[in-house]
Amino acid sequence: MKWMKFRIKTITEAEDIIISTLYDIGLEGAQIEDKIPLTAFEKEQMFVDILPDGPEDDGIAYLSFFVEEKEDGSPEINGMLTDRETIVAQIEQELDELRFFMDIGEGSISVTETEDIDWINNWKQFFHQFYIDDLLVIPSWEEVGEQDKDKKILHIDPGTAFGTGMHETTQLCIRQIRKYITPDTEFLDVGTGSGILAILALMYGAKHAVGTDLDPCAVEAVAQNTAANGIDPKSFELMIGNIITDKEVQDRVGYECYDIVVANILADVLVPLTPIIVHQLKKGGIYITSGIINTKEETVRRAVEEAGLEILEVTYQGEWVSVTARRNQ
């Protein structure tokens, strides 16, 4: 399948109005490239453990729109065949009209062709099976080799909810979970994403797991990954909502009923989360945190201690830190 890519150079302040305007002529699903830093709320919703510092915002933005080409090379918009020149002319007209009442920057248009665009699945070429100590992590599109048949195997497809186990912070959590899991463990995973940590807890013998997440994409990812690993759906309950700010979510999750709570999230989220989540832990319960860049270690340590928890262990992998603590009272 071939696609035409129409790329517009503009400024960040004009992104929304240009996207809205071009939607009216049939250009949908804009891909946005800019250097605007994420807000705190956006960071909370990301499934990456932490984001690297990006380049300084220069106010420039690129908006790309993809239009499918039919067999004869003609692009199709709103079910009707057209041509490249007509689309460019329509874009230029709309941009010229916007210029009368706002700054849209350069407003230049480039057109290229590309094949087989699949925004959901193209990342799969970069995700291959790997080991975390003696655990084999493998995606569904790869096969388990004969030499690995007797190993503990995690089948994982993160889909649109991030979480494969490749990141150091996830591996730090996995090692800590294995230390404290028992057949009676009630397990809570805050920011579960693809469900990898809760699924592994169940595979290593936990009795029951609950996961919370902000993004509804986690629902399908968790369902697929529990099925792929033969996990009984009744043993893993997923709740969508913000456990930090939503009392209803806190009530549904329950109080003083978890032996282990794990949170592999940004350090800036762990700070407000910790004094809330301490109430979900049983007395003697274990709190495992990660997603902490080493420059934030002291910040998280302080938050954990101020919440009344005893720090048991701090582990490291590369630039990343995991803090494990216990609720004694």
SETOR-17260 format. One line per 8 residues: number of its first residue (from 0); their letters; for each residue y, x, z of C-alpha. Coordinates in nm, 4 decimals. Layout:
NUM> a> Y/X/Z; ...
END
This chain:
0> mkwmkfri> 0.0000/0.0000/0.0000; 0.3420/0.1367/-0.0964; 0.6735/0.0705/0.0691; 1.0379/0.1321/-0.0134; 1.2383/0.2770/0.2737; 1.6091/0.1924/0.2823; 1.7839/0.4250/0.5295; 2.1442/0.3679/0.6375
8> ktiteaed> 2.3566/0.6263/0.8148; 2.5905/0.4554/1.0604; 2.7130/0.4818/1.4205; 2.5440/0.3610/1.7373; 2.8081/0.0941/1.8087; 2.7278/-0.0729/1.4760; 2.3477/-0.0797/1.5059; 2.3075/-0.4367/1.6289
16> iiistlyd> 2.5553/-0.5998/1.3921; 2.4117/-0.4211/1.0865; 2.0556/-0.5153/1.1825; 2.1615/-0.8772/1.2322; 2.3562/-0.8857/0.9069; 2.0787/-0.7383/0.6942; 1.8241/-0.9676/0.8559; 2.0034/-1.2514/0.6779
24> iglegaqi> 1.9235/-1.0981/0.3390; 1.5571/-1.0478/0.4272; 1.5483/-0.6960/0.5708; 1.3564/-0.7128/0.8975; 1.1958/-0.4798/1.1511; 1.4552/-0.2037/1.1625; 1.3500/0.1411/1.2748; 1.6343/0.2898/1.4824
32> edkiplta> 1.6967/0.6627/1.5198; 1.9740/0.7676/1.7575; 2.0349/0.9936/2.0554; 2.1381/0.7323/2.3102; 1.9757/0.8116/2.6484; 1.7429/0.5476/2.7889; 1.8746/0.3247/3.0641; 1.7029/0.3166/3.4033
40> fekeqmfv> 1.5523/-0.0219/3.3154; 1.4175/0.1093/2.9842; 1.2619/0.4070/3.1591; 1.0844/0.1732/3.4014; 0.9202/0.0005/3.1052; 0.8031/0.3198/2.9363; 0.4385/0.4108/2.9695; 0.5042/0.7806/2.9245
48> dilpdgpe> 0.4916/0.9692/3.2515; 0.8355/1.1229/3.2019; 1.0621/1.1850/2.9079; 1.2013/1.5270/2.8182; 1.5749/1.5725/2.8030; 1.6920/1.4818/2.4551; 1.9811/1.6148/2.2483; 2.3324/1.5083/2.3406
56> ddgiayls> 2.4366/1.1735/2.1943; 2.6548/1.2354/1.8875; 2.7186/0.8693/1.8113; 2.5260/0.8847/1.4829; 2.2462/0.6380/1.4090; 2.0044/0.5850/1.1231; 1.8600/0.2424/1.0480; 1.5502/0.2243/0.8267
64> ffveeked> 1.4130/-0.0916/0.6662; 1.0756/-0.1009/0.4912; 1.0068/-0.3314/0.1972; 0.6579/-0.3679/0.0525; 0.6046/-0.2881/-0.3158; 0.3721/-0.4973/-0.5263; 0.1289/-0.3539/-0.7821; 0.3954/-0.3397/-1.0529
72> gspeingm> 0.6278/-0.1431/-0.8214; 0.8624/-0.4333/-0.7536; 0.9758/-0.4763/-0.3911; 0.9272/-0.8177/-0.2337; 1.1714/-0.9837/0.0070; 1.1279/-1.3342/0.1459; 0.8324/-1.3892/-0.0867; 1.0338/-1.3096/-0.3997
80> ltdretiv> 1.0125/-1.0043/-0.6227; 1.3307/-0.8073/-0.6768; 1.4237/-0.4474/-0.7566; 1.5633/-0.1422/-0.5804; 1.9089/-0.1650/-0.7378; 1.9523/-0.5265/-0.6334; 1.8591/-0.4529/-0.2731; 2.0943/-0.1535/-0.2582
88> aqieqeld> 2.3740/-0.3640/-0.4048; 2.3152/-0.6355/-0.1434; 2.3197/-0.3802/0.1387; 2.6400/-0.2226/0.0047; 2.8087/-0.5624/-0.0176; 2.7168/-0.6514/0.3388; 2.8327/-0.3123/0.4688; 3.1617/-0.3392/0.2793
96> elrffmdi> 3.2290/-0.6770/0.4399; 3.1560/-0.5337/0.7850; 3.4056/-0.2533/0.7252; 3.6905/-0.5057/0.7170; 3.6640/-0.5718/1.0893; 3.4747/-0.2790/1.2456; 3.3911/0.0881/1.2110; 3.0397/0.1402/1.0761
104> gegsisvt> 3.0675/0.5141/1.0162; 2.9525/0.6670/0.6899; 2.7464/0.3695/0.5783; 2.5555/0.5709/0.3181; 2.2219/0.4439/0.1837; 1.9186/0.6477/0.0783; 1.6002/0.5100/-0.0759; 1.2562/0.6731/-0.0624
112> etedidwi> 0.8964/0.5627/-0.1094; 0.6102/0.5977/0.1347; 0.2481/0.4854/0.1510; 0.0274/0.3117/0.4054; 0.2801/0.2598/0.6819; 0.0997/0.1481/0.9959; 0.3304/0.1824/1.2937; 0.0645/0.0765/1.5444
120> nnwkqffh> -0.2216/0.2968/1.4268; -0.0789/0.6141/1.2678; -0.0664/0.7853/1.6089; -0.4480/0.7817/1.6159; -0.4644/1.0917/1.3984; -0.3279/1.2877/1.6953; -0.5627/1.1488/1.9636; -0.9109/1.3001/1.9787
128> qfyiddll> -1.1795/1.3232/2.2463; -1.1179/1.5707/2.5268; -1.2363/1.6594/2.8764; -1.0814/1.6120/3.2173; -1.3059/1.8426/3.4185; -1.6533/1.6881/3.3651; -1.5186/1.3555/3.2317; -1.5207/1.2965/2.8556
136> vipsweev> -1.2355/1.0786/2.7282; -1.3004/0.9412/2.3810; -1.1277/0.6857/2.1538; -1.3251/0.4102/1.9813; -1.2862/0.5673/1.6377; -1.4829/0.8776/1.7399; -1.8512/0.9152/1.8302; -2.0068/1.0701/2.1377
144> geqdkdkk> -2.1981/1.3872/2.0480; -2.5556/1.4410/2.1563; -2.4447/1.7144/2.3976; -2.2262/1.4642/2.5828; -2.4652/1.1694/2.6162; -2.5390/1.2462/2.9812; -2.1734/1.2879/3.0841; -1.9419/1.0397/3.2480
152> ilhidpgt> -1.7554/0.8906/2.9519; -1.4312/0.6956/2.9402; -1.3749/0.4989/2.6205; -1.0007/0.4456/2.5828; -0.7725/0.2937/2.3203; -0.4166/0.2863/2.4523; -0.2890/0.0653/2.1691; 0.0739/-0.0310/2.2287
160> afgtgmhe> 0.0407/0.0328/2.6028; 0.0601/0.4048/2.6635; -0.2016/0.5887/2.8638; -0.4788/0.8117/2.7290; -0.5359/1.0597/3.0117; -0.4060/1.3520/2.8091; -0.0913/1.3972/3.0152; -0.1014/1.6317/3.3146
168> ttqlcirq> 0.0276/1.3636/3.5517; -0.2597/1.1297/3.4668; -0.5111/1.4076/3.5195; -0.3584/1.4888/3.8576; -0.4050/1.1238/3.9587; -0.7644/1.1140/3.8373; -0.8612/1.4157/4.0461; -0.7048/1.2643/4.3577
176> irkyitpd> -0.8665/0.9270/4.2996; -1.2096/1.0904/4.2821; -1.1531/1.2537/4.6203; -1.0862/0.9288/4.8054; -1.2834/0.6571/4.6240; -1.5684/0.4809/4.8084; -1.7923/0.1829/4.7272; -1.5673/-0.0345/4.9477
184> tefldvgt> -1.2376/0.0693/4.7895; -0.9831/-0.1974/4.7030; -0.7642/-0.0263/4.4433; -0.4097/-0.0980/4.3219; -0.2606/0.0684/4.0126; 0.1158/0.0184/3.9781; 0.2268/0.0582/3.6169; -0.1288/0.0362/3.4868
192> gsgilail> -0.0454/0.0558/3.1125; -0.3767/0.0947/2.9307; -0.5632/0.0507/3.2604; -0.7104/0.4008/3.2565; -0.6717/0.4786/3.6280; -0.8035/0.1452/3.7521; -1.0930/0.1558/3.5063; -1.1865/0.5050/3.6210
200> almygakh> -1.1639/0.3976/3.9844; -1.4171/0.1229/3.9095; -1.6371/0.3627/3.7136; -1.6377/0.5994/4.0109; -1.7477/0.3197/4.2412; -1.4459/0.1203/4.3629; -1.5237/-0.2360/4.4661; -1.2258/-0.4085/4.3010
208> avgtdldp> -0.9011/-0.3152/4.1218; -0.5638/-0.4772/4.0645; -0.3102/-0.3490/3.8132; 0.0549/-0.4402/3.7771; 0.2764/-0.3750/3.4791; 0.6115/-0.4811/3.3370; 0.4993/-0.5037/2.9752; 0.2780/-0.7875/2.8435
216> caveavaq> 0.1301/-0.5359/2.5943; -0.0793/-0.4124/2.8853; -0.2796/-0.7379/2.8881; -0.4523/-0.6754/2.5560; -0.4896/-0.3015/2.6165; -0.6558/-0.3572/2.9538; -0.8864/-0.6273/2.8153; -1.0014/-0.4012/2.5318
224> ntaangid> -1.0511/-0.0963/2.7508; -1.2413/-0.2783/3.0258; -1.4736/-0.4241/2.7612; -1.5205/-0.0838/2.5941; -1.6318/0.0645/2.9260; -1.8565/-0.2205/3.0351; -1.6298/-0.3185/3.3245; -1.6771/-0.6682/3.4629
232> pksfelmi> -1.3454/-0.8487/3.3945; -1.3702/-1.0093/3.7396; -1.3448/-0.6667/3.9014; -1.0051/-0.5846/3.7435; -0.7160/-0.8243/3.7878; -0.3917/-0.7615/3.5955; -0.0519/-0.8982/3.6965; 0.2616/-0.8779/3.4820
240> gniitdke> 0.5907/-0.8383/3.6673; 0.8097/-0.5998/3.8636; 0.6548/-0.5362/4.2032; 0.9703/-0.3574/4.3218; 1.2076/-0.6519/4.2806; 0.9900/-0.9611/4.2431; 0.8722/-1.1086/4.5743; 0.6338/-1.3406/4.3910
248> vqdrvgye> 0.4530/-1.0407/4.2404; 0.4397/-0.8725/4.5809; 0.2873/-1.1869/4.7318; 0.0286/-1.2188/4.4535; -0.0720/-0.8560/4.4885; -0.1129/-0.9061/4.8629; -0.0275/-0.7167/5.1804; -0.2290/-0.4586/5.3733
256> cydivvan> -0.5315/-0.5049/5.1520; -0.5625/-0.1835/4.9479; -0.7476/0.1328/5.0403; -0.5854/0.3259/4.7553; -0.2581/0.2643/4.5742; -0.1793/0.4859/4.2768; 0.1551/0.5040/4.0967; 0.1856/0.7355/3.7985
264> iladvlvp> 0.5487/0.6560/3.7183; 0.8824/0.8316/3.6868; 1.0070/0.9911/4.0074; 1.3225/0.7793/3.9893; 1.1010/0.4695/4.0048; 0.8795/0.6054/4.2828; 1.1793/0.6288/4.5154; 1.2507/0.2506/4.5284
272> ltpiivhq> 0.8812/0.1649/4.4869; 0.7472/0.3567/4.7884; 0.9128/0.1588/5.0736; 0.7934/-0.1613/4.9044; 0.4390/-0.0579/4.8207; 0.3667/0.0780/5.1683; 0.3195/-0.2848/5.2766; 0.0350/-0.3316/5.0262
280> lkkggiyi> -0.1601/-0.0439/5.1819; -0.4124/-0.0948/5.4595; -0.3643/0.1146/5.7703; -0.5322/0.4411/5.6823; -0.4824/0.3657/5.3120; -0.4119/0.6408/5.0593; -0.1026/0.6502/4.8373; -0.1328/0.8690/4.5253
288> tsgiintk> 0.1807/0.9362/4.3223; 0.2443/1.1349/4.0081; 0.4773/1.1354/3.7070; 0.6890/1.3824/3.9038; 0.8538/1.6777/3.7317; 0.8702/1.9739/3.9692; 1.2481/1.9475/4.0098; 1.1946/1.5998/4.1612
296> eetvrrav> 0.9237/1.7009/4.4085; 1.1487/1.7088/4.7140; 1.3046/1.3739/4.6208; 0.9633/1.2051/4.6146; 0.8428/1.3865/4.9276; 1.1474/1.2583/5.1140; 1.0951/0.9017/4.9923; 0.7294/0.9113/5.0990
304> eeagleil> 0.8097/1.0459/5.4464; 1.1011/0.8051/5.4970; 0.8591/0.5195/5.4234; 0.6537/0.6334/5.7242; 0.3684/0.7904/5.5302; 0.1984/1.1193/5.6150; 0.1783/1.3627/5.3241; -0.1791/1.4890/5.2965
312> evtyqgew> -0.1679/1.6990/4.9844; 0.0626/1.8072/4.7020; -0.1092/1.9208/4.3821; 0.0303/2.0773/4.0682; -0.0516/2.1089/3.6996; 0.1977/2.2869/3.4793; 0.5436/2.1504/3.5595; 0.4039/1.8326/3.7122
320> vsvtarrn> 0.3434/1.7290/4.0711; 0.1257/1.4748/4.2507; 0.1947/1.3749/4.6117; -0.0886/1.2147/4.8100; -0.0086/1.0471/5.1423; -0.1644/0.8185/5.4034; -0.0391/0.5179/5.5946; -0.1216/0.5777/5.9606
328> q> 0.0547/0.2794/6.1178
END
